[in-house]
Amino acid sequence: MSEDIIIIGAATPTIIRLIDDINHKTHRKINILGFLDNIVSKEKKDFFGFTILGGFEAIKKHNPSQINLINTIAGTIQKRIETTEFFLKLGYQFTNIVHPNVNIERVKMGNGNLIYENALIQPFVELGNHCVVSSNAGIAHETVIGDYCFIGPASYICGKVSIKENVFIGCGAKILPRLTIGKNVQISASALVNKSIENNKKIQGIPGREV
């Protein structure tokens, strides 16, 4: 029996290929009903073979008990939080989408996470809710990551790191072992973090420094 899903955000075809890989390489079968996007000009348009059903309010035409949602909006953490909470308040549920080549044995995770191809997630990692782990990102053993975090492409988080909620880690950034990254921290692309970071900081450079 297939699982009906609606995708929030019609901006990248990557999610379509991810779901194709799941359907072709696993026993899980996902049926994409369409996309939701608040950009009015996109409504009822074709998006790589799928229909944009309308803005976010169009979700109300669907029974929350019969579908799951995926949120692909990741441009900013705040936008991802706002869109996700809009649907949660209406009673809709989110599902995890994990590429088949990612080993998640002995990994603990919440709901609504997107994990793209070739991500490396080592044993005893804990991942919260509504996170994005991009292609070729690495998360080493015993790292704990809070809700609504974005782990950029080819970034690497070493072992036993604690990352609080709403953290953005840019493409190619590196975080050394046993550090704590506070809430709402933004780490720029290619930065090297070699010390713990307090809440609400922006970090860039090698070694990473506050800006």
Sequence and secondary structure as in RCSB ss.txt:
>XXXX:A:sequence
MSEDIIIIGAATPTIIRLIDDINHKTHRKINILGFLDNIVSKEKKDFFGFTILGGFEAIKKHNPSQINLINTIAG
TIQKRIETTEFFLKLGYQFTNIVHPNVNIERVKMGNGNLIYENALIQPFVELGNHCVVSSNAGIAHETVIGDYCF
IGPASYICGKVSIKENVFIGCGAKILPRLTIGKNVQISASALVNKSIENNKKIQGIPGREV
>XXXX:A:secstr
  EEEEEE  S THHHHHHHHHHHHSS  EEEEEEE S GGGTT EETTEEEEESGGGGGGS TTT EEEE   S
 HHHHHHHHHHHHHTT  B  EE TTS  TT EE SS EE TT EE TT EE SS EE TT EE TT EE TT E
E TT EE TT EE SS EE TT EE TT EE TT EE TT EE S B TT EEETTTTEE 
